[in-house]
Amino acid sequence: MDPRQVQRPKGVRATLRLLAAALRLVWRAGPRDFIVVVVLQLVQALGFLALILQLQRLLSGLIDANTGGNAQGVAAGLVLFISANAVMGLAGAIINNRRQIIGERVTLYISSEILKVTCLAELDDFDDSDFHDRLQRAAVSAAGRPMMMVQSMITIGQSLFTLGSLWVALVMLQPWIGLAMIVVAVPVWIGGTRVGEAYFSFIVHIAGMDRARMYLFQLLTMRDPAKEIRAFNLARYLAARWRDTMTERIGMLAATLRKQLRASLISTLGSNVVLALAAGTLIVLNNRGVLTLAQTAAVAAAMLLFGQNLLGSIAETNEFFESAPIVSDLNQFLALEEQLMRHRAGIALPERFERIALEDVTFRYRDTNRDAVANIDFTINAGEVVALVGENGSGKTTLAKLIAGLYEPRSGAVCIDGVDLKDADLTAWRESVAVLFQDFIKYALTGTDNIRLGATGRPDDPDQVRAAATAAGADEFLSRLPQAYETILGPQFGRGVDLSLGQWQRVALARAFYRDAPLVILDEPTASLDARAERDLFDSVRQLYRNKTVVLISHRFSTVRTADRIIVLQDGRIVEQGSHPQLIANNGLYAELFAIQASAFIEEDLGHSDEVRQPVQP
């Protein structure tokens, strides 16, 4: 069975298993607080039992006193009655206090477990919309459901202990009425489970819609998309689409709430019918002299408290049954950790490799009908600078991700010194790779942190950070910032300072330099740099990456022409490979693309020359 498939719990046994799973979550998050709450719930329940029994004795004493009997013990009974009530109030106050802490601890624990799974997920998982939906549901559950679940469980626990003590008192006072109270739980259970099923169906169906809604909201509220949205006057259009999704969501929620209302009516009306029958029975027993006035009053008080606690617990029961299926879905998501961890484990690779071989590698992205790369065969030797060139969509970046171990080929193998990456320790391999993608992240952190993210396991050394920044051409502008390297990059927080795109690219490159890995993958590393900066940068690259292996992707032939070997891709296949002079001599695709790019510069230069020669018109 696919572990990502949603399984909805059904039946009493399944619900009990979910209750046990929820209790385990609470126990793992905060065992000490949980014990305190359970003990206090028992104290409170015993207080209710003492309260009812003492009430009957107190009433009997008062009736005897009013009829001329012995009033001895009335004062002591009153003191015990008040004391039991005070103990119950104190226990309830402490329970409410600890409930908030337990809820926060459960949220922390579950969120941490979700992050464990998310951190183990591969890029291929993030290409799967079902995985995104599961992650969305888990994240939403972690944000609010644990707190609601804990509060519901604690309240239900209080109610169960209280109802149990009241039920014992009723059995002691009048067994038949006590037995009748058991029947009250049946409609509560039926209504609660139906409420939960309705809400879980709603959560499953809106997961994808909620991701789309949140995406539209982020587009309208985040800084990076703001310039294009305003340039194209898209704000109103996107806001209207967001409102449409919200309206549809509200419609689905309203339908779900109608189902829940019907289920709640079953619980409330059914339980009240049973209570009404029990109250009628009590009146009959009193009229026939089976119960004394004091016993009748005590039973009536117990039934009143029983009914109040039952009605109060119905809402909490409904809320718990809403959470229970979500807990099941959450547990299924968290169970992915073991599978993903097994996938990561494998053969340890040496820190320094001699050869990377791609053997008949074919890869296709999810939900596409064509291969991104197909039947790729080539070798990269340690210390080589290999360039991947080709038109957009030819498979260059896909190949880089396959070499970095970010994707697994659908067929064929990527081998490091004869070891297939499928069988290797991927975490260890990625420590041997420094990657700079063209869509690098602009971290809203300090300049130092932005560079140190390249190798967080290394000791903090400001000199090495500055050396990496200097090599990437970033030291000059970082040093001029208000707090130099400790300035936050980006305007999102505090007194952060934003950088130009070219400066950001240099910071990202410094991050790759700082990693100091034996394999370096540079995907369009100079896309935002001018010609002079590009030349200076590659002088640094050649110097810094001497004796290291470099895979370079670039559209600029002035950049790739110095590579030891150039691999030319077209429609996901290798069509040529060799050095720059060899490929020019072959007069193939590479020579054609090189000529097109060179002619563009020549035509531009000629155009400027013609403009200069044109006389100024009067």
C-alpha positions as CSV (number, residue, x, y, z in Angstrom):
1,M,0.0,0.0,0.0
2,D,1.3,3.5,-0.8
3,P,2.1,5.1,2.5
4,R,1.0,8.5,1.2
5,Q,-2.6,7.2,0.6
6,V,-5.1,8.7,3.0
7,Q,-6.8,6.1,5.2
8,R,-9.9,7.2,7.0
9,P,-10.4,5.4,10.4
10,K,-13.7,3.6,10.7
11,G,-15.3,1.7,13.6
12,V,-15.0,1.6,17.3
13,R,-11.7,-0.3,17.4
14,A,-10.1,2.2,14.9
15,T,-11.3,5.2,17.0
16,L,-9.9,3.6,20.2
17,R,-6.6,3.1,18.4
18,L,-6.6,6.8,17.4
19,L,-7.4,7.7,21.0
20,A,-4.3,5.7,22.1
21,A,-2.2,7.4,19.4
22,A,-3.4,10.8,20.6
23,L,-2.5,9.9,24.1
24,R,1.0,8.8,23.0
25,L,1.5,12.1,21.3
26,V,0.6,14.0,24.5
27,W,2.8,11.7,26.6
28,R,5.8,12.1,24.4
29,A,5.4,15.9,24.3
30,G,5.0,16.5,28.0
31,P,4.8,13.4,30.3
32,R,5.2,15.3,33.6
33,D,2.4,17.8,32.8
34,F,0.2,15.0,31.6
35,I,0.6,13.0,34.8
36,V,-0.2,16.1,36.9
37,V,-3.4,16.7,34.9
38,V,-4.5,13.1,35.1
39,V,-3.9,13.0,38.9
40,L,-5.9,16.2,39.4
41,Q,-8.7,14.9,37.2
42,L,-8.9,11.9,39.5
43,V,-8.9,14.2,42.5
44,Q,-11.7,16.3,41.0
45,A,-13.7,13.2,40.2
46,L,-13.4,11.9,43.7
47,G,-14.4,15.3,44.9
48,F,-17.7,15.1,42.8
49,L,-18.4,11.6,44.4
50,A,-17.8,13.0,47.9
51,L,-19.9,16.0,47.1
52,I,-22.9,14.1,46.1
53,L,-22.7,11.6,48.9
54,Q,-22.1,14.3,51.4
55,L,-25.0,16.3,49.9
56,Q,-27.4,13.4,50.7
57,R,-26.1,13.2,54.3
58,L,-26.4,16.9,54.7
59,L,-29.9,17.0,53.4
60,S,-30.9,14.1,55.6
61,G,-29.4,15.9,58.6
62,L,-31.2,19.1,57.8
63,I,-34.5,17.3,57.3
64,D,-34.1,15.5,60.7
65,A,-33.3,18.8,62.3
66,N,-36.4,20.4,60.9
67,T,-38.6,17.5,62.1
68,G,-37.3,17.6,65.6
69,G,-34.7,14.8,65.2
70,N,-31.0,14.8,66.0
71,A,-29.1,17.5,64.2
72,Q,-25.7,16.2,65.3
73,G,-23.1,16.2,62.5
74,V,-24.8,18.8,60.2
75,A,-22.1,21.4,60.8
76,A,-19.3,18.8,60.1
77,G,-21.1,17.7,57.0
78,L,-21.4,21.3,55.8
79,V,-17.6,21.8,56.3
80,L,-16.9,18.6,54.4
81,F,-19.2,19.7,51.6
82,I,-17.5,23.0,51.3
83,S,-14.1,21.5,51.5
84,A,-14.8,19.0,48.7
85,N,-16.1,21.9,46.5
86,A,-13.0,23.9,47.2
87,V,-10.7,21.0,46.3
88,M,-12.5,20.5,43.1
89,G,-12.2,24.2,42.2
90,L,-8.5,24.2,43.0
91,A,-7.9,21.1,40.9
92,G,-9.9,22.6,38.0
93,A,-7.8,25.8,38.1
94,I,-4.5,23.9,38.0
95,I,-5.8,21.7,35.1
96,N,-6.7,24.8,33.1
97,N,-3.3,26.3,33.8
98,R,-1.4,23.2,32.7
99,R,-3.6,22.6,29.7
100,Q,-2.1,25.5,27.8
101,I,1.5,24.3,28.5
102,I,0.6,20.8,27.3
103,G,-1.0,22.2,24.1
104,E,2.1,24.2,23.3
105,R,4.4,21.2,24.0
106,V,2.3,19.0,21.7
107,T,2.4,21.6,19.0
108,L,6.2,21.8,19.3
109,Y,6.6,18.0,19.3
110,I,4.3,17.4,16.3
111,S,5.8,20.3,14.3
112,S,9.3,19.0,15.0
113,E,8.2,15.5,13.7
114,I,6.7,17.0,10.6
115,L,9.9,18.9,9.9
116,K,11.9,15.6,10.3
117,V,9.9,14.1,7.5
118,T,10.0,17.2,5.4
119,C,13.8,17.5,5.7
120,L,14.2,13.9,4.6
121,A,11.9,14.3,1.6
122,E,13.6,14.4,-1.8
123,L,13.0,16.8,-4.7
124,D,11.0,14.1,-6.4
125,D,8.6,14.1,-3.4
126,F,8.2,17.9,-3.7
127,D,7.2,17.4,-7.4
128,D,4.3,15.3,-6.2
129,S,1.1,17.2,-5.6
130,D,-0.2,14.4,-3.3
131,F,2.8,14.8,-1.1
132,H,2.2,18.6,-1.0
133,D,-1.5,18.0,0.0
134,R,-0.4,15.6,2.8
135,L,2.2,18.1,4.0
136,Q,-0.3,20.9,3.9
137,R,-2.8,18.9,6.0
138,A,-0.1,17.9,8.4
139,A,1.2,21.5,8.7
140,V,-2.3,22.9,9.3
141,S,-2.9,20.1,11.8
142,A,0.3,21.0,13.6
143,A,-0.7,24.7,13.8
144,G,-4.0,24.3,15.6
145,R,-5.2,20.8,16.0
146,P,-2.8,19.6,18.7
147,M,-3.9,22.3,21.0
148,M,-7.6,21.6,20.3
149,M,-7.0,17.9,20.6
150,V,-5.3,18.3,24.0
151,Q,-7.9,20.6,25.3
152,S,-10.6,18.3,24.1
153,M,-8.9,15.3,25.6
154,I,-8.4,17.0,29.0
155,T,-11.9,18.3,29.1
156,I,-13.3,14.9,28.0
157,G,-11.1,13.3,30.7
158,Q,-12.4,15.6,33.3
159,S,-15.9,14.9,32.1
160,L,-15.4,11.1,32.0
161,F,-14.0,11.1,35.5
162,T,-16.7,13.4,36.8
163,L,-19.4,11.4,35.0
164,G,-18.0,8.2,36.3
165,S,-18.0,9.4,39.9
166,L,-21.5,10.8,39.5
167,W,-22.6,7.5,37.9
168,V,-21.1,5.6,40.9
169,A,-23.1,7.9,43.2
170,L,-26.3,7.3,41.2
171,V,-25.7,3.5,41.4
172,M,-25.2,3.7,45.1
173,L,-28.3,5.8,45.5
174,Q,-30.5,4.2,42.9
175,P,-29.0,1.4,40.6
176,W,-31.7,1.5,37.9
177,I,-31.3,5.2,37.2
178,G,-27.5,4.7,37.2
179,L,-27.8,1.9,34.7
180,A,-30.1,4.1,32.5
181,M,-27.3,6.8,32.4
182,I,-25.1,4.4,30.4
183,V,-27.5,4.6,27.5
184,V,-26.8,8.3,27.3
185,A,-23.3,7.6,25.9
186,V,-24.7,5.9,22.7
187,P,-26.1,9.0,20.9
188,V,-23.0,11.0,22.0
189,W,-20.7,8.4,20.4
190,I,-22.8,8.2,17.2
191,G,-23.0,12.0,16.8
192,G,-19.4,12.5,17.6
193,T,-18.0,10.0,15.1
194,R,-20.2,11.5,12.3
195,V,-19.0,15.0,13.1
196,G,-15.4,13.8,12.8
197,E,-16.0,12.0,9.5
198,A,-17.6,15.1,8.0
199,Y,-14.8,17.4,9.0
200,F,-12.1,15.0,7.8
201,S,-13.7,14.7,4.4
202,F,-13.7,18.5,4.3
203,I,-10.0,18.7,5.2
204,V,-9.1,16.1,2.5
205,H,-11.0,17.9,-0.2
206,I,-9.7,21.4,0.5
207,A,-6.0,20.7,0.9
208,G,-5.1,21.5,-2.7
209,M,-7.5,24.5,-2.7
210,D,-6.0,25.9,0.5
211,R,-2.4,25.6,-1.0
212,A,-3.6,27.5,-4.1
213,R,-5.4,30.1,-1.9
214,M,-2.3,30.6,0.3
215,Y,-0.1,30.9,-2.8
216,L,-2.3,33.7,-4.2
217,F,-2.2,35.4,-0.9
218,Q,1.6,35.2,-0.7
219,L,1.9,36.6,-4.2
220,L,-0.1,39.6,-3.1
221,T,1.7,40.2,0.2
222,M,5.3,39.3,-0.5
223,R,8.0,41.7,-1.6
224,D,9.6,39.8,-4.5
225,P,6.5,39.4,-6.7
226,A,5.3,43.0,-5.9
227,K,7.2,44.7,-8.8
228,E,5.8,42.4,-11.6
229,I,2.3,42.4,-10.1
230,R,2.2,46.1,-10.2
231,A,3.9,46.4,-13.5
232,F,1.2,44.2,-15.1
233,N,-1.6,45.6,-12.9
234,L,-2.3,42.1,-11.7
235,A,-3.3,42.9,-8.1
236,R,-7.0,43.2,-8.6
237,Y,-7.1,40.1,-10.8
238,L,-5.2,38.0,-8.4
239,A,-7.2,39.3,-5.4
240,A,-10.4,38.4,-7.3
241,R,-9.1,34.8,-7.8
242,W,-8.2,34.6,-4.1
243,R,-11.7,35.8,-3.2
244,D,-13.2,33.1,-5.5
245,T,-11.3,30.3,-3.9
246,M,-12.3,31.7,-0.4
247,T,-15.9,31.8,-1.5
248,E,-15.8,28.2,-2.7
249,R,-14.1,27.1,0.5
250,I,-16.8,28.8,2.6
251,G,-19.5,27.0,0.6
252,M,-17.8,23.7,1.2
253,L,-17.4,24.5,4.9
254,A,-21.1,25.5,5.2
255,A,-22.1,22.1,3.7
256,T,-19.8,20.4,6.2
257,L,-21.2,22.4,9.1
258,R,-24.7,21.4,8.1
259,K,-23.7,17.7,8.3
260,Q,-22.1,18.4,11.7
261,L,-25.2,20.1,12.9
262,R,-27.4,17.2,12.1
263,A,-24.9,14.9,13.9
264,S,-24.8,17.2,16.9
265,L,-28.6,17.2,17.1
266,I,-28.5,13.4,17.3
267,S,-26.1,13.6,20.2
268,T,-28.0,16.4,22.1
269,L,-31.6,15.3,21.5
270,G,-30.8,11.6,22.0
271,S,-29.0,12.1,25.3
272,N,-31.7,14.6,26.6
273,V,-34.5,12.0,25.8
274,V,-32.6,9.5,28.0
275,L,-32.2,12.1,30.8
276,A,-35.8,13.0,30.6
277,L,-36.9,9.4,31.0
278,A,-34.5,9.0,33.9
279,A,-36.0,12.1,35.6
280,G,-39.5,10.7,35.1
281,T,-38.4,7.5,36.7
282,L,-37.0,9.4,39.6
283,I,-40.4,11.2,40.2
284,V,-42.2,7.9,40.1
285,L,-39.8,6.3,42.6
286,N,-40.2,9.2,45.0
287,N,-44.0,9.1,44.7
288,R,-44.1,5.4,45.5
289,G,-41.8,5.9,48.5
290,V,-38.9,3.9,47.1
291,L,-36.7,7.0,47.7
292,T,-36.6,9.3,50.6
293,L,-36.8,13.1,50.1
294,A,-33.0,13.4,50.8
295,Q,-32.2,10.5,48.4
296,T,-34.4,12.0,45.8
297,A,-32.8,15.4,46.1
298,A,-29.3,13.9,46.0
299,V,-30.2,11.8,42.9
300,A,-31.7,14.9,41.3
301,A,-28.6,16.9,42.0
302,A,-26.4,14.1,40.6
303,M,-28.5,13.8,37.5
304,L,-28.4,17.6,37.1
305,L,-24.6,17.6,37.3
306,F,-24.5,14.5,35.1
307,G,-26.6,16.2,32.4
308,Q,-24.6,19.5,32.6
309,N,-21.3,17.7,32.3
310,L,-22.6,15.5,29.5
311,L,-23.9,18.4,27.5
312,G,-20.7,20.2,28.0
313,S,-18.7,17.2,26.9
314,I,-20.7,16.7,23.7
315,A,-19.1,19.8,22.1
316,E,-15.6,18.6,23.3
317,T,-16.4,15.1,22.1
318,N,-17.4,16.4,18.7
319,E,-14.2,18.4,18.5
320,F,-12.1,15.4,19.5
321,F,-13.7,13.3,16.8
322,E,-12.9,16.0,14.4
323,S,-9.3,15.8,15.4
324,A,-9.1,12.0,15.6
325,P,-9.1,11.3,11.8
326,I,-6.7,14.1,11.3
327,V,-4.4,12.5,13.9
328,S,-4.6,9.3,11.9
329,D,-3.6,11.2,8.7
330,L,-0.8,12.9,10.6
331,N,0.5,9.6,11.9
332,Q,0.5,8.2,8.4
333,F,2.5,11.2,7.3
334,L,5.0,10.9,10.2
335,A,5.4,7.2,9.3
336,L,7.1,8.3,6.1
337,E,10.2,9.1,8.2
338,E,11.3,5.5,8.5
339,Q,10.9,4.9,4.7
340,L,12.7,8.1,3.8
341,M,15.5,7.4,6.3
342,R,16.1,3.9,4.7
343,H,16.3,5.6,1.3
344,R,19.0,7.9,2.6
345,A,21.2,5.1,4.1
346,G,23.7,3.4,1.9
347,I,27.4,2.9,1.0
348,A,29.7,5.6,2.4
349,L,31.7,7.2,-0.5
350,P,35.2,8.5,-0.1
351,E,35.7,12.2,0.6
352,R,37.7,12.5,-2.7
353,F,36.5,10.7,-5.8
354,E,38.3,9.8,-9.0
355,R,35.5,9.5,-11.5
356,I,31.8,10.3,-12.0
357,A,30.2,8.1,-14.7
358,L,26.7,8.6,-16.1
359,E,25.6,5.3,-17.6
360,D,22.6,5.3,-20.0
361,V,20.8,7.8,-17.7
362,T,17.2,8.6,-18.4
363,F,15.0,10.8,-16.3
364,R,11.5,12.1,-16.6
365,Y,9.8,14.5,-14.2
366,R,6.5,13.6,-12.6
367,D,3.3,14.1,-14.6
368,T,5.1,14.8,-17.8
369,N,5.0,12.7,-21.0
370,R,8.6,13.3,-22.2
371,D,12.0,12.5,-20.9
372,A,14.0,15.5,-19.6
373,V,17.2,13.6,-20.4
374,A,17.5,10.3,-22.3
375,N,20.3,7.7,-22.7
376,I,23.0,10.0,-21.3
377,D,26.5,8.5,-21.3
378,F,29.6,10.5,-20.3
379,T,32.4,10.5,-17.7
380,I,33.8,13.3,-15.6
381,N,37.3,12.8,-14.2
382,A,38.5,14.4,-11.0
383,G,40.0,17.8,-11.6
384,E,38.2,18.4,-14.9
385,V,36.1,21.5,-15.8
386,V,33.2,20.2,-17.8
387,A,30.7,22.6,-19.4
388,L,27.1,21.7,-20.2
389,V,25.6,23.8,-23.0
390,G,22.4,23.8,-25.1
391,E,19.3,25.7,-25.7
392,N,16.6,26.2,-23.0
393,G,15.0,22.9,-22.1
394,S,17.8,20.8,-23.4
395,G,18.3,19.1,-19.9
396,K,21.4,20.9,-18.6
397,T,20.1,21.7,-15.1
398,T,18.4,18.3,-14.9
399,L,21.7,16.6,-15.4
400,A,23.3,18.8,-12.8
401,K,20.7,17.7,-10.3
402,L,21.2,14.1,-11.1
403,I,24.9,14.4,-10.6
404,A,24.4,16.2,-7.3
405,G,22.1,13.3,-6.1
406,L,19.0,15.5,-5.9
407,Y,17.1,13.2,-8.3
408,E,17.3,9.5,-9.0
409,P,17.4,8.4,-12.6
410,R,14.3,6.5,-13.9
411,S,16.8,4.2,-15.6
412,G,20.5,3.9,-15.9
413,A,23.0,4.9,-13.1
414,V,25.0,7.8,-11.8
415,C,28.2,6.1,-10.4
416,I,30.9,7.6,-8.2
417,D,34.0,5.4,-8.5
418,G,31.8,2.5,-9.5
419,V,29.2,3.0,-6.7
420,D,25.7,3.7,-7.9
421,L,24.2,6.7,-6.1
422,K,21.1,4.7,-5.6
423,D,23.1,2.5,-3.2
424,A,25.2,5.3,-1.7
425,D,24.8,7.5,1.4
426,L,23.2,10.5,-0.2
427,T,23.7,12.8,2.7
428,A,27.4,12.1,2.7
429,W,27.6,12.6,-1.1
430,R,25.9,16.0,-0.9
431,E,28.5,17.1,1.6
432,S,31.0,16.6,-1.3
433,V,29.1,18.8,-3.7
434,A,28.8,22.6,-3.8
435,V,25.9,23.8,-5.9
436,L,25.0,27.3,-7.1
437,F,21.7,27.2,-9.0
438,Q,20.5,30.1,-11.1
439,D,17.4,30.4,-8.8
440,F,19.5,30.6,-5.6
441,I,17.8,31.7,-2.4
442,K,18.2,35.2,-1.0
443,Y,18.3,34.5,2.7
444,A,17.1,37.3,4.9
445,L,20.1,36.8,7.2
446,T,23.3,38.6,7.9
447,G,26.1,38.6,5.2
448,T,28.1,36.2,7.4
449,D,25.2,33.8,7.8
450,N,24.5,33.9,4.1
451,I,28.0,32.7,3.3
452,R,28.3,30.3,6.3
453,L,25.2,28.4,5.1
454,G,27.5,26.9,2.5
455,A,29.1,24.7,5.3
456,T,27.3,25.0,8.6
457,G,29.3,22.1,10.1
458,R,32.5,24.0,10.0
459,P,33.8,26.1,12.9
460,D,32.9,29.8,12.7
461,D,35.9,31.5,11.1
462,P,35.4,35.2,10.0
463,D,38.7,35.0,8.0
464,Q,37.4,32.1,5.9
465,V,34.1,33.9,5.4
466,R,35.9,37.0,4.2
467,A,38.2,34.9,1.9
468,A,35.2,33.3,0.2
469,A,33.5,36.7,-0.2
470,T,36.7,38.2,-1.6
471,A,37.0,35.4,-4.1
472,A,33.4,36.0,-5.3
473,G,33.9,39.7,-5.5
474,A,31.5,40.4,-2.6
475,D,33.9,41.7,0.1
476,E,33.9,45.2,-1.2
477,F,30.2,45.9,-1.1
478,L,29.6,43.8,2.1
479,S,32.3,45.7,4.0
480,R,30.5,49.0,3.1
481,L,27.2,48.0,4.6
482,P,26.1,49.7,7.9
483,Q,27.2,46.8,10.1
484,A,29.5,45.3,7.4
485,Y,29.1,41.5,7.3
486,E,26.7,41.5,10.2
487,T,24.1,43.6,8.3
488,I,20.9,41.7,7.5
489,L,20.6,41.3,3.7
490,G,17.1,42.2,2.6
491,P,14.5,44.7,3.9
492,Q,12.2,42.2,5.6
493,F,13.7,42.5,9.1
494,G,15.1,45.3,11.3
495,R,17.4,47.6,9.4
496,G,18.1,45.2,6.6
497,V,19.7,46.4,3.4
498,D,18.8,44.9,0.0
499,L,21.3,44.1,-2.7
500,S,21.2,44.3,-6.4
501,L,20.7,41.0,-8.3
502,G,24.4,40.9,-9.3
503,Q,25.5,41.5,-5.7
504,W,23.2,38.7,-4.5
505,Q,24.7,36.4,-7.1
506,R,28.2,37.1,-5.8
507,V,27.0,36.3,-2.2
508,A,25.5,33.0,-3.4
509,L,28.8,32.3,-5.2
510,A,30.7,33.1,-2.0
511,R,28.5,30.5,-0.3
512,A,29.6,27.9,-2.8
513,F,33.3,28.9,-2.4
514,Y,33.0,28.6,1.4
515,R,31.7,25.0,1.1
516,D,35.1,23.9,-0.2
517,A,33.8,20.7,-1.8
518,P,35.6,18.5,-4.3
519,L,32.8,18.8,-6.8
520,V,31.4,22.2,-7.7
521,I,28.3,22.7,-9.9
522,L,27.7,26.2,-11.2
523,D,24.4,26.8,-13.0
524,E,24.6,30.2,-14.8
525,P,26.9,31.7,-12.1
526,T,27.4,34.9,-14.1
527,A,23.9,35.5,-15.4
528,S,23.6,38.8,-13.5
529,L,27.2,40.0,-14.0
530,D,28.7,42.3,-16.6
531,A,31.5,41.2,-18.9
532,R,34.3,42.6,-16.8
533,A,32.9,41.0,-13.6
534,E,32.4,37.8,-15.4
535,R,36.0,37.6,-16.6
536,D,37.3,38.5,-13.1
537,L,35.0,35.9,-11.6
538,F,36.3,33.1,-13.8
539,D,39.8,34.0,-13.1
540,S,38.9,33.4,-9.4
541,V,37.1,30.2,-10.3
542,R,40.1,28.8,-12.1
543,Q,42.4,29.8,-9.2
544,L,40.1,28.5,-6.4
545,Y,39.0,25.4,-8.0
546,R,42.4,24.2,-9.1
547,N,42.5,20.4,-8.5
548,K,38.7,20.3,-8.1
549,T,36.0,19.1,-10.4
550,V,33.7,21.7,-11.9
551,V,30.4,21.2,-13.8
552,L,29.6,24.5,-15.4
553,I,26.3,25.5,-17.0
554,S,26.2,28.7,-19.0
555,H,24.6,30.3,-22.0
556,R,27.6,32.5,-22.5
557,F,30.2,30.9,-24.7
558,S,32.9,33.2,-23.6
559,T,32.5,31.5,-20.2
560,V,32.4,27.8,-21.3
561,R,35.1,28.0,-24.1
562,T,37.9,27.6,-21.5
563,A,36.4,24.4,-20.1
564,D,38.4,21.2,-20.5
565,R,35.4,19.5,-22.2
566,I,32.1,20.9,-23.4
567,I,29.0,18.6,-23.6
568,V,26.3,19.8,-26.0
569,L,22.7,18.8,-25.3
570,Q,19.6,19.0,-27.5
571,D,16.2,17.8,-26.4
572,G,17.7,15.9,-23.5
573,R,20.3,14.0,-25.5
574,I,24.0,14.5,-26.1
575,V,24.7,15.5,-29.6
576,E,28.4,16.6,-29.3
577,Q,31.2,16.8,-26.9
578,G,34.8,18.0,-27.0
579,S,36.9,21.1,-26.5
580,H,36.0,24.5,-27.9
581,P,38.4,24.3,-30.9
582,Q,37.2,20.7,-31.7
583,L,33.5,21.7,-31.6
584,I,34.1,24.7,-33.7
585,A,35.9,22.6,-36.2
586,N,33.1,20.0,-36.2
587,N,30.7,22.8,-37.4
588,G,27.8,21.3,-35.6
589,L,25.2,22.7,-33.1
590,Y,27.8,24.2,-30.8
591,A,29.4,26.1,-33.7
592,E,26.0,27.3,-34.9
593,L,25.1,28.6,-31.4
594,F,28.5,30.1,-30.9
595,A,28.2,31.9,-34.3
596,I,24.7,33.2,-33.5
597,Q,25.9,34.6,-30.1
598,A,29.0,36.1,-31.6
599,S,27.1,37.7,-34.6
600,A,24.7,39.3,-32.1
601,F,27.7,41.2,-30.5
602,I,29.1,42.1,-33.9
603,E,25.8,43.4,-35.2
604,E,25.3,45.4,-32.1
605,D,28.8,46.9,-32.4
606,L,28.2,47.7,-36.1
607,G,24.8,49.2,-35.2
608,H,26.4,51.5,-32.7
609,S,29.1,52.4,-35.3
610,D,26.5,53.3,-37.9
611,E,24.7,55.5,-35.3
612,V,27.9,57.3,-34.6
613,R,28.6,57.9,-38.3
614,Q,25.1,59.3,-39.0
615,P,25.1,63.1,-39.2
616,V,22.9,65.1,-36.8
617,Q,19.8,66.3,-38.7
618,P,19.1,70.0,-38.4
